[in-house]
Amino acid sequence: MDKKTLLKIVNPILLVLVANQLATGFRPKLYGPGSFKLMHKQMAVILTVALASHLALNFPWIKNTYWKKTPRDARQKK
């Protein structure tokens, strides 16, 4: 499976998990006390794994965007 396909799977899952965290965080009584514990605290672990996967799959883009290599001459002039 290539990166694009994996991102098409991970990104919607990440969106649903973030929406769930927001819903349970702002409205804890929405699900009830037992469900809140499951939905908010344990889903945070799954959210962390999904976020780490998202960052790992996008790391080449992050690296190229934020850590651009500069030529040696440009670094010496600064």
CORQUI-V911087 format. One record per pair of residues at least 12 apart in sequence whose ideal C-beta (glycine too) atoms are under 6 Angstrom apart, sorted by the first residue. I is the first residue (numbers start at 0). J is the second residue. Records with the same first field share a line. If there is no record, write none. Layout:
BEGIN
I = J ; J
END
This chain:
BEGIN
2 = 56
5 = 56
6 = 56
9 = 52 ; 53
12 = 49
13 = 49 ; 53
16 = 46 ; 49
19 = 42
23 = 35 ; 38 ; 39
END
